[in-house]
Amino acid sequence: MLSTDGSCRQAVTHLLSERLYKGKPANSIKTGAYCRSRKRLPQKQLKQAVESSGQALHQQAHKSWKWKGHNTLLTDGTTVLMPDTLKNQVDYPQQSNQKPGLGFPIARIVGLVSLSVDSVVSYAMGPYQGKGSGETSLFSQVIGAIAKNDLLLADKYYCTWAIIALIMQQDSHVLMHNHAQRKPDFSLGKKLGAKDHLIEWGKPKRKPDWITQSDYDALPNKIVFREFYAKGRVYVTTLVDEKKYHKQELVELYKQRWVVELDFRSLKTNMQMDMLRCKSPDMVRKEIAVYFLAYNLIRASIARAAKVKNKFPEELVL
């Protein structure tokens, strides 16, 4: 994944050069055995390697890289294309507005990324369109990776009752833009300051499709969170102490949410993940996992260098 070519032939040739450099016998330059071995790589363990490396790096972040003691996470969605094969089209159909033969299979990915070290903590993927393919549905698969006292920055599409309630249930926190369909009324609730209050939100009768009825029933009937207005936007957060978490500080922190887009750009442009190479869905999922794993290893090196030089990781160029 880190090579400029990315082909099986280049991988085998690279091994050949290493063996010759060490004075060992030359291996065959045929790619058959390598390709068969690659197919046997277990997808589940590859994904676990991504998450264990990303979470370890996130949790071991230097205390000076945290925000008021909170380890901060970012979430967003992105898409990747893949070769136009029948198998890929079945699992990840091309966009419905494209004519057959004129588009590529496309997958949606939602990731959790550490703000302090930029590692991929968890991710979920699915088709670009259809039931269960939306960002919030995929995000529901990674909520469990948000640790106690972690703070999640997310855009307005994640501002739903169920997502906020689930994160609060884990003793985690959120900061996000208010959804456009929710009209704030600052005359209600407990006033904390100018256009800053605590508001109670009752459980909607209709549950989202991505959560089971039993899990939804287990959530409280009401949640209390903070809602405030600043610089033309309404924000929602579970950080309710207005003295410890001044709303202007929260607004400045939220500006860093765009970092997740830079991380995805690094993966898709610098590491060329925007167009995958594998011709079957199973191998596509493995390919994505190895991209994320390679990215985490790079970020681990950057984090170590930042600690040695007493700098923040974002000060070092990838």
The 8 nearest C-alpha neighbors of each residue, nearest first, counted from 0:
[[1, 2, 5, 290, 289, 293, 270, 286],
 [0, 2, 3, 270, 293, 5, 290, 4],
 [3, 1, 5, 4, 0, 9, 10, 6],
 [2, 4, 5, 1, 0, 270, 271, 6],
 [5, 3, 2, 6, 9, 0, 1, 7],
 [6, 4, 2, 0, 3, 9, 7, 1],
 [5, 7, 9, 8, 4, 10, 2, 276],
 [8, 6, 10, 9, 30, 11, 5, 34],
 [9, 7, 11, 6, 10, 30, 12, 28],
 [8, 10, 12, 6, 7, 11, 13, 5],
 [11, 9, 7, 13, 8, 12, 14, 6],
 [10, 12, 14, 8, 13, 9, 28, 15],
 [13, 11, 15, 9, 14, 10, 8, 28],
 [12, 14, 10, 16, 15, 11, 9, 17],
 [15, 13, 17, 11, 12, 16, 18, 10],
 [14, 16, 12, 18, 13, 17, 26, 25],
 [15, 17, 19, 13, 14, 18, 20, 12],
 [18, 16, 14, 20, 15, 19, 21, 13],
 [19, 17, 23, 21, 15, 20, 16, 14],
 [18, 20, 22, 16, 21, 23, 17, 25],
 [19, 21, 17, 18, 22, 16, 23, 15],
 [22, 20, 18, 19, 23, 17, 16, 24],
 [21, 23, 19, 20, 18, 24, 17, 25],
 [22, 24, 18, 19, 21, 25, 20, 17],
 [25, 23, 26, 19, 18, 22, 15, 21],
 [26, 24, 15, 19, 18, 23, 27, 16],
 [25, 27, 15, 28, 24, 18, 14, 11],
 [26, 28, 29, 25, 15, 11, 30, 12],
 [27, 29, 11, 12, 30, 26, 8, 15],
 [28, 30, 27, 31, 32, 8, 11, 33],
 [29, 31, 33, 32, 8, 34, 7, 28],
 [32, 30, 34, 33, 29, 35, 36, 7],
 [33, 31, 35, 34, 30, 36, 29, 37],
 [32, 34, 36, 30, 31, 35, 37, 7],
 [33, 35, 37, 31, 36, 32, 30, 38],
 [36, 34, 32, 38, 37, 33, 31, 39],
 [37, 35, 33, 39, 38, 34, 32, 40],
 [36, 38, 34, 39, 40, 35, 33, 32],
 [37, 39, 35, 36, 40, 34, 282, 41],
 [40, 38, 36, 37, 41, 35, 42, 34],
 [39, 41, 37, 38, 42, 36, 45, 285],
 [42, 40, 43, 44, 39, 45, 285, 38],
 [41, 43, 45, 285, 44, 40, 46, 284],
 [44, 42, 46, 45, 41, 47, 48, 285],
 [43, 45, 47, 46, 42, 41, 48, 40],
 [44, 46, 48, 42, 47, 43, 288, 41],
 [47, 45, 49, 43, 48, 44, 288, 42],
 [46, 48, 44, 50, 45, 49, 51, 43],
 [49, 47, 45, 51, 46, 50, 52, 44],
 [50, 48, 292, 46, 47, 52, 51, 53],
 [49, 51, 53, 47, 120, 121, 52, 48],
 [50, 52, 48, 54, 53, 49, 47, 55],
 [53, 51, 55, 49, 50, 54, 48, 56],
 [54, 52, 120, 118, 50, 119, 56, 55],
 [53, 55, 120, 57, 51, 56, 52, 50],
 [56, 54, 58, 52, 57, 53, 51, 59],
 [55, 57, 59, 53, 54, 58, 52, 60],
 [58, 56, 54, 60, 55, 59, 113, 53],
 [57, 59, 55, 60, 56, 54, 70, 53],
 [60, 58, 56, 57, 55, 61, 54, 62],
 [61, 59, 57, 58, 62, 56, 64, 115],
 [60, 62, 63, 64, 59, 65, 306, 115],
 [61, 63, 64, 65, 60, 68, 59, 66],
 [62, 64, 61, 65, 66, 60, 311, 68],
 [65, 63, 62, 61, 115, 60, 311, 66],
 [64, 66, 70, 62, 63, 69, 68, 67],
 [67, 65, 69, 68, 70, 64, 71, 63],
 [66, 68, 69, 65, 70, 244, 243, 63],
 [69, 67, 66, 65, 70, 62, 148, 63],
 [70, 68, 66, 149, 65, 67, 71, 150],
 [69, 71, 149, 65, 150, 66, 68, 72],
 [70, 72, 150, 114, 149, 151, 69, 113],
 [73, 71, 113, 151, 114, 112, 150, 152],
 [74, 72, 152, 112, 111, 151, 259, 256],
 [75, 73, 111, 110, 153, 112, 152, 72],
 [74, 76, 109, 110, 259, 77, 73, 153],
 [77, 75, 109, 108, 134, 110, 107, 78],
 [76, 78, 108, 107, 109, 75, 79, 263],
 [79, 77, 107, 106, 108, 105, 80, 76],
 [78, 80, 273, 106, 105, 274, 107, 81],
 [81, 79, 105, 274, 104, 275, 103, 273],
 [80, 82, 275, 274, 104, 276, 103, 83],
 [83, 81, 84, 278, 276, 103, 277, 104],
 [84, 82, 103, 104, 81, 87, 88, 85],
 [83, 85, 87, 86, 82, 88, 278, 279],
 [84, 86, 88, 87, 89, 83, 279, 278],
 [87, 85, 89, 88, 84, 279, 280, 90],
 [86, 88, 84, 280, 89, 90, 85, 279],
 [87, 89, 92, 85, 91, 104, 86, 90],
 [90, 88, 86, 87, 91, 92, 85, 104],
 [91, 89, 87, 88, 92, 280, 86, 126],
 [90, 92, 126, 88, 104, 105, 87, 106],
 [93, 91, 88, 104, 89, 90, 105, 94],
 [92, 94, 104, 103, 105, 102, 95, 88],
 [93, 95, 96, 97, 92, 105, 128, 102],
 [94, 96, 97, 93, 98, 92, 128, 99],
 [95, 97, 94, 98, 93, 102, 99, 101],
 [98, 96, 95, 94, 102, 101, 99, 93],
 [97, 99, 101, 100, 96, 102, 95, 94],
 [100, 98, 101, 97, 102, 93, 103, 95],
 [99, 101, 102, 98, 103, 83, 97, 93],
 [102, 100, 98, 99, 97, 103, 93, 83],
 [101, 103, 100, 93, 97, 99, 104, 98],
 [102, 104, 83, 93, 105, 80, 81, 82],
 [105, 103, 93, 92, 88, 91, 81, 80],
 [104, 106, 80, 93, 91, 79, 127, 103],
 [107, 105, 126, 127, 79, 78, 91, 125],
 [106, 108, 78, 127, 125, 124, 126, 77],
 [109, 107, 124, 77, 76, 123, 78, 110],
 [110, 108, 76, 123, 122, 75, 138, 137],
 [109, 111, 122, 74, 121, 75, 112, 108],
 [110, 112, 74, 121, 120, 73, 119, 122],
 [111, 113, 119, 73, 120, 118, 72, 117],
 [112, 114, 72, 117, 118, 115, 116, 57],
 [115, 113, 117, 72, 71, 116, 73, 112],
 [114, 116, 113, 64, 117, 65, 60, 71],
 [115, 117, 118, 113, 114, 312, 57, 302],
 [118, 116, 113, 114, 112, 115, 119, 298],
 [117, 119, 53, 295, 113, 112, 116, 120],
 [120, 118, 112, 53, 121, 111, 295, 113],
 [121, 119, 53, 54, 50, 111, 112, 118],
 [122, 120, 111, 50, 119, 110, 141, 144],
 [121, 123, 110, 109, 111, 141, 124, 108],
 [124, 122, 109, 137, 108, 140, 110, 141],
 [125, 123, 108, 107, 109, 137, 106, 122],
 [124, 126, 107, 106, 132, 127, 108, 123],
 [127, 125, 91, 106, 128, 132, 107, 105],
 [126, 128, 107, 106, 132, 105, 125, 91],
 [129, 127, 126, 132, 130, 94, 133, 92],
 [130, 128, 132, 131, 126, 127, 133, 125],
 [129, 131, 132, 128, 133, 208, 136, 126],
 [130, 132, 136, 133, 129, 209, 137, 208],
 [131, 133, 130, 129, 128, 126, 125, 127],
 [134, 132, 136, 135, 131, 137, 128, 130],
 [133, 135, 137, 136, 138, 76, 109, 132],
 [136, 134, 138, 137, 133, 139, 157, 156],
 [135, 137, 133, 139, 209, 138, 134, 131],
 [138, 136, 134, 139, 135, 140, 123, 109],
 [137, 139, 135, 140, 141, 136, 134, 109],
 [138, 140, 136, 137, 142, 141, 135, 209],
 [139, 141, 138, 137, 142, 123, 136, 143],
 [142, 140, 143, 138, 139, 144, 121, 122],
 [141, 143, 144, 139, 145, 140, 138, 166],
 [144, 142, 141, 145, 140, 146, 169, 139],
 [145, 143, 142, 141, 146, 121, 120, 54],
 [146, 144, 143, 142, 149, 147, 171, 141],
 [147, 145, 149, 144, 148, 171, 169, 143],
 [146, 148, 171, 170, 149, 169, 145, 172],
 [149, 147, 171, 170, 69, 146, 150, 172],
 [150, 148, 70, 171, 146, 147, 69, 71],
 [149, 151, 172, 71, 173, 72, 69, 70],
 [152, 150, 173, 72, 73, 71, 172, 174],
 [153, 151, 73, 174, 175, 173, 256, 72],
 [154, 152, 175, 74, 73, 157, 151, 174],
 [155, 153, 175, 156, 176, 157, 152, 158],
 [154, 156, 176, 178, 158, 157, 177, 175],
 [157, 155, 158, 154, 178, 135, 159, 153],
 [156, 158, 155, 159, 154, 135, 153, 162],
 [159, 157, 155, 156, 178, 177, 175, 160],
 [160, 158, 162, 161, 157, 163, 156, 178],
 [159, 161, 163, 162, 164, 158, 202, 200],
 [160, 162, 164, 163, 159, 165, 207, 215],
 [163, 161, 165, 164, 159, 160, 166, 157],
 [162, 164, 166, 160, 165, 161, 167, 159],
 [165, 163, 167, 161, 162, 166, 160, 168],
 [166, 164, 168, 162, 167, 163, 161, 169],
 [165, 167, 169, 163, 168, 171, 164, 162],
 [166, 168, 170, 164, 169, 165, 171, 163],
 [167, 169, 165, 166, 170, 164, 171, 218],
 [168, 170, 166, 167, 171, 147, 165, 146],
 [171, 169, 167, 147, 168, 148, 166, 172],
 [170, 172, 148, 147, 149, 169, 166, 167],
 [173, 171, 150, 237, 149, 151, 167, 166],
 [174, 172, 151, 236, 150, 237, 152, 175],
 [173, 175, 236, 152, 235, 151, 153, 237],
 [176, 174, 153, 235, 154, 234, 152, 155],
 [175, 177, 234, 155, 154, 235, 233, 178],
 [176, 178, 234, 155, 233, 235, 158, 179],
 [179, 177, 155, 180, 181, 158, 176, 156],
 [178, 180, 181, 177, 182, 155, 176, 156],
 [181, 179, 178, 182, 177, 183, 155, 158],
 [182, 180, 179, 178, 183, 177, 158, 184],
 [181, 183, 180, 184, 179, 178, 177, 233],
 [184, 182, 185, 181, 226, 233, 177, 227],
 [183, 185, 186, 187, 182, 188, 194, 198],
 [184, 186, 187, 194, 183, 196, 195, 188],
 [185, 187, 184, 188, 190, 194, 196, 189],
 [188, 186, 185, 184, 189, 198, 190, 196],
 [189, 187, 198, 197, 196, 190, 186, 199],
 [190, 188, 197, 196, 191, 187, 198, 186],
 [189, 191, 196, 192, 195, 188, 197, 185],
 [192, 190, 196, 195, 189, 241, 197, 193],
 [193, 191, 195, 190, 194, 196, 241, 227],
 [192, 194, 195, 191, 190, 196, 227, 228],
 [195, 193, 227, 228, 185, 192, 196, 190],
 [194, 196, 227, 192, 191, 193, 226, 190],
 [197, 195, 190, 191, 189, 226, 225, 188],
 [198, 196, 225, 189, 188, 224, 226, 190],
 [197, 199, 188, 223, 224, 225, 196, 200],
 [200, 198, 223, 222, 201, 221, 224, 197],
 [199, 201, 222, 221, 223, 198, 202, 160],
 [202, 200, 221, 220, 203, 222, 199, 160],
 [201, 203, 220, 221, 204, 200, 160, 219],
 [204, 202, 205, 201, 206, 160, 220, 161],
 [205, 203, 206, 202, 201, 207, 220, 215],
 [204, 206, 203, 207, 202, 208, 215, 212],
 [205, 207, 204, 208, 203, 215, 210, 212],
 [208, 206, 209, 210, 205, 161, 211, 136],
 [207, 209, 210, 206, 131, 211, 136, 130],
 [208, 210, 136, 207, 131, 211, 139, 135],
 [211, 209, 208, 207, 215, 212, 214, 206],
 [212, 210, 214, 213, 215, 209, 208, 206],
 [211, 213, 215, 214, 216, 210, 206, 217],
 [212, 214, 216, 215, 211, 217, 210, 218],
 [215, 213, 217, 211, 216, 212, 210, 218],
 [214, 216, 212, 217, 213, 218, 211, 210],
 [215, 217, 213, 218, 214, 212, 219, 220],
 [218, 216, 214, 215, 213, 219, 212, 220],
 [217, 219, 216, 215, 220, 214, 164, 165],
 [220, 218, 221, 217, 222, 202, 164, 216],
 [219, 221, 202, 201, 218, 222, 216, 200],
 [222, 220, 201, 219, 200, 202, 199, 223],
 [221, 223, 200, 199, 201, 224, 164, 219],
 [224, 222, 199, 198, 200, 197, 221, 225],
 [225, 223, 237, 197, 198, 236, 222, 239],
 [226, 224, 197, 236, 239, 235, 196, 237],
 [225, 227, 235, 196, 234, 195, 197, 236],
 [228, 226, 195, 234, 194, 233, 196, 229],
 [227, 229, 233, 194, 232, 234, 195, 231],
 [228, 230, 232, 231, 233, 227, 247, 246],
 [231, 229, 232, 228, 250, 233, 247, 234],
 [230, 232, 229, 228, 233, 234, 227, 250],
 [233, 231, 229, 230, 228, 234, 176, 177],
 [232, 234, 228, 177, 227, 176, 229, 235],
 [235, 233, 176, 177, 227, 226, 175, 228],
 [234, 236, 226, 175, 177, 225, 174, 176],
 [237, 235, 174, 225, 173, 238, 224, 175],
 [236, 238, 224, 172, 239, 173, 225, 174],
 [239, 237, 236, 240, 172, 244, 225, 173],
 [238, 240, 225, 237, 241, 224, 236, 197],
 [241, 239, 243, 242, 244, 238, 245, 191],
 [240, 242, 244, 245, 243, 239, 191, 246],
 [243, 241, 240, 244, 245, 239, 246, 191],
 [242, 244, 240, 241, 245, 239, 238, 67],
 [245, 243, 241, 242, 240, 246, 248, 249],
 [246, 244, 241, 248, 247, 242, 243, 249],
 [245, 247, 249, 248, 250, 244, 241, 227],
 [246, 248, 250, 249, 245, 251, 229, 244],
 [249, 247, 251, 245, 246, 250, 252, 244],
 [250, 248, 246, 252, 247, 251, 253, 245],
 [249, 251, 247, 253, 252, 248, 246, 254],
 [252, 250, 248, 254, 249, 253, 247, 255],
 [253, 251, 249, 254, 250, 255, 248, 256],
 [252, 254, 250, 255, 251, 256, 249, 152],
 [255, 253, 251, 252, 256, 250, 257, 258],
 [256, 254, 253, 257, 258, 252, 251, 114],
 [255, 257, 258, 254, 253, 152, 73, 259],
 [256, 258, 255, 259, 260, 254, 261, 253],
 [259, 257, 261, 260, 256, 255, 262, 114],
 [260, 258, 262, 257, 261, 73, 256, 263],
 [259, 261, 263, 258, 262, 257, 264, 75],
 [262, 260, 264, 258, 259, 263, 265, 257],
 [261, 263, 259, 265, 264, 260, 258, 266],
 [262, 264, 266, 260, 265, 261, 267, 259],
 [263, 265, 261, 267, 262, 266, 268, 260],
 [266, 264, 269, 262, 263, 268, 267, 261],
 [267, 265, 270, 263, 264, 272, 268, 269],
 [266, 268, 272, 273, 271, 264, 265, 270],
 [267, 269, 271, 265, 264, 270, 266, 273],
 [268, 270, 265, 271, 266, 267, 264, 272],
 [269, 271, 266, 268, 272, 267, 265, 1],
 [272, 270, 268, 267, 273, 269, 266, 274],
 [273, 271, 267, 274, 270, 266, 275, 268],
 [272, 274, 267, 79, 271, 80, 275, 268],
 [275, 273, 80, 272, 81, 79, 271, 276],
 [274, 276, 81, 272, 277, 80, 273, 82],
 [277, 275, 81, 82, 278, 274, 283, 286],
 [276, 278, 283, 282, 279, 275, 82, 81],
 [277, 279, 82, 84, 276, 87, 280, 282],
 [278, 280, 282, 281, 87, 86, 277, 283],
 [281, 279, 283, 87, 282, 284, 90, 86],
 [282, 280, 284, 283, 279, 285, 42, 38],
 [281, 283, 285, 284, 279, 280, 277, 286],
 [284, 282, 280, 286, 277, 285, 281, 279],
 [285, 283, 287, 281, 282, 286, 280, 288],
 [286, 284, 282, 288, 283, 287, 42, 289],
 [285, 287, 283, 289, 284, 288, 282, 290],
 [286, 288, 290, 284, 285, 289, 283, 291],
 [287, 289, 285, 291, 290, 286, 46, 45],
 [288, 290, 292, 286, 291, 287, 293, 285],
 [289, 291, 287, 293, 288, 292, 0, 294],
 [292, 290, 294, 288, 289, 293, 295, 49],
 [291, 293, 49, 289, 295, 294, 290, 288],
 [292, 294, 296, 290, 295, 291, 289, 297],
 [293, 295, 291, 297, 292, 296, 290, 298],
 [296, 294, 298, 292, 118, 297, 293, 53],
 [297, 295, 299, 293, 298, 294, 292, 300],
 [298, 296, 294, 300, 295, 299, 293, 301],
 [297, 299, 295, 301, 300, 296, 302, 118],
 [298, 300, 296, 302, 297, 301, 295, 303],
 [301, 299, 303, 297, 298, 302, 304, 296],
 [300, 302, 298, 304, 299, 303, 305, 312],
 [303, 301, 305, 299, 304, 300, 312, 298],
 [304, 302, 300, 306, 305, 301, 299, 307],
 [303, 305, 301, 307, 302, 306, 308, 300],
 [306, 304, 310, 302, 308, 312, 303, 307],
 [307, 305, 309, 303, 304, 308, 302, 310],
 [306, 308, 304, 305, 309, 303, 310, 302],
 [307, 309, 305, 310, 306, 304, 303, 311],
 [310, 308, 306, 307, 305, 311, 304, 312],
 [311, 309, 305, 308, 306, 312, 314, 307],
 [310, 312, 314, 313, 305, 64, 309, 315],
 [313, 311, 305, 314, 302, 315, 116, 301],
 [314, 312, 315, 311, 316, 116, 115, 117],
 [313, 315, 312, 311, 316, 310, 305, 317],
 [316, 314, 313, 312, 317, 301, 305, 311],
 [315, 317, 314, 313, 312, 301, 298, 305],
 [316, 315, 301, 297, 298, 265, 313, 269]]
